Amino acid sequence: MGVLLVRPAAPAAIAPSGSLADAPVKEVQTVDEQPATLVVTASLTETLSTSMPGMVTSTTCAAGGSATSGSAALSVNDETLIYLATSRPLWRDLAIGDIGADVRSLQEELVALGHAIRPDGRFGSATLRAVVEVARKAGVSDAATWADLPHSRVIWLPASTVQTVTCDRQLGDRVSEGDPVATLVGGVAAARVAPLPQNALSGDRVVVVGDLTLPVDASGSIAAGDDLARLAQSSAYREHLDDTGTGPSGAGPSGDGSAGAGLSVQYRLATPVSVFSVPAASVYDTHGASACVVADGQGITVTIVGSQLGQTFVVPEQDQKLRHVGLETKDAPACRK
C-alpha cells in the first residue's frame, strides 16, 4: 500500500458525536499517485525523405539535433522545403477546393502552429493563407507566390519535434524523390503499465514520464499514436535508452525491438477524487484493501487506498459520506454479511 499524495478539500460537515471515543473525519483530494513500470516496445528507426529531386543547396539538419514542424528543413535547387507534422502524410499538391482527410490533418497542424482556421477537410483561402504564412516564417522566399501547397516542398514529420540521429544528405549531394535525408531516433510501437498497481482507485488515468504526462486506457496502455511519438521523443525516454544500452535505434541488444528494462513512471488519476482521512485506530477487520469503520453506530465497509502519518485514507462503499468514526473497535459491529 503506497503513500497517498493528498491535498485538503472543503471541510466536511461533522455531525455531533455521541461518544468521546468518536473522531471527526476529513475529506481530502487525491490523485492516487503510485510508482509503476512502463514496458515499452520500440519500433525500428524512421527516416525523413524528400519528394523533390535535385541538388542539396542548404540544410538545417544536425546529427543529434532536432527537427520541428513549421521550420525550414533543407533547400533543393535553392528551393526551401519545410517540415510539417501532419497525422496523415501529404501525398499530393493541395489547391483551393480540394477535400479529404489529408486536408483536415494539414489544417489540424496549422491550428497547432497558431493559425485560427477551422479543420473542416476543405482546402480554402484561409487554409492557403495559413500555409503561406508558415512557409514565409520558415524562410521560403517564394511563399507569397504560392497558389496551392506543393507537396514536394514539404518533408513530413511523425511528431511535432523529432530527434535526428544522422543526416543522410550533405551540401552538394544529388537527391531523387523518396531519398532519405535524415534518420530519427527509433519510435515507440507500444507502451503499457505492467503490472498494473493493485487497489488503484477507479477513474481515467495518466502516466507521468519526466515532465511528460500521457493518458492511458483501462489496460494501462498509451493508445494514441501521437502520444507514443511524444514519448519516443522525450528526454526521459532517450535517457532510458542510454541507461539500458539500447542505443539510438530503439532496438534492444537482440534486435527484436525490446527497449530493455521497464521505464519508471508515476501512475495516477487524471483528475483528483475525494477520499476520507480517518485515524488508523478506527480501522478494523482488515482483509487486503477491504476494511471496516464504525459510523453512526453502524459497521461500514471501506476500501483502504493509502496511509500517511497515522491517518488511513478510505473510500466507503456506495459513495457514503463519513462525518465521524468510532475509535473503540474491540466490540465493533461487523460490516460484512
C-alpha positions, 0 to 999 in steps of 0.5 A: 500500500503506497503513500497517498499524495493528498491535498485538503478539500472543503471541510466536511460537515461533522455531525455531533458525536455521541461518544468521546471515543468518536473522531471527526473525519476529513475529506481530502483530494487525491490523485492516487499517485503510485510508482509503476513500470512502463514496458515499452516496445520500440519500433525500428528507426524512421527516416525523413525523405524528400519528394523533390529531386535535385541538388542539396543547396542548404540544410538545417539538419544536425546529427543529434539535433532536432527537427520541428514542424513549421521550420525550414528543413533543407533547400533543393535547387535553392528551393526551401522545403519545410517540415510539417507534422501532419497525422496523415502524410501529404501525398499530393499538391493541395489547391483551393477546393480540394477535400479529404482527410489529408486536408483536415490533418494539414489544417489540424497542424496549422491550428497547432502552429497558431493559425485560427482556421477551422479543420473542416477537410476543405482546402480554402483561402484561409487554409492557403493563407495559413500555409503561406504564412508558415512557409514565409516564417520558415524562410521560403522566399517564394511563399507569397507566390504560392497558389496551392501547397506543393507537396514536394516542398514539404518533408513530413514529420511523425511528431511535432519535434523529432530527434535526428540521429544522422543526416543522410544528405550533405551540401552538394549531394544529388537527391531523387524523390523518396531519398532519405535525408535524415534518420530519427531516433527509433519510435515507440510501437507500444507502451503499457503499465505492467503490472498494473498497481493493485487497489488503484482507485477507479477513474481515467488515468495518466502516466507521468514520464519526466515532465511528460504526462500521457493518458492511458486506457483501462489496460494501462496502455498509451493508445494514441499514436501521437502520444507514443511519438511524444514519448519516443521523443522525450528526454526521459525516454532517450535517457532510458535508452542510454541507461539500458544500452539500447542505443539510438535505434530503439532496438534492444541488444537482440534486435527484436525491438525490446527497449530493455528494462521497464521505464519508471513512471508515476501512475495516477488519476487524471483528475483528483477524487475525494477520499476520507482521512480517518485515524488508523485506530478506527480501522478494523477487520482488515482483509487486503484493501477491504476494511471496516469503520464504525459510523453512526453506530453502524459497521461500514465497509471501506476500501483502504487506498493509502496511509500517511502519518497515522491517518488511513485514507478510505473510500466507503462503499456506495459513495457514503459520506463519513462525518465521524468514526468510532475509535473503540473497535474491540466490540465493533459491529461487523460490516460484512454479511 
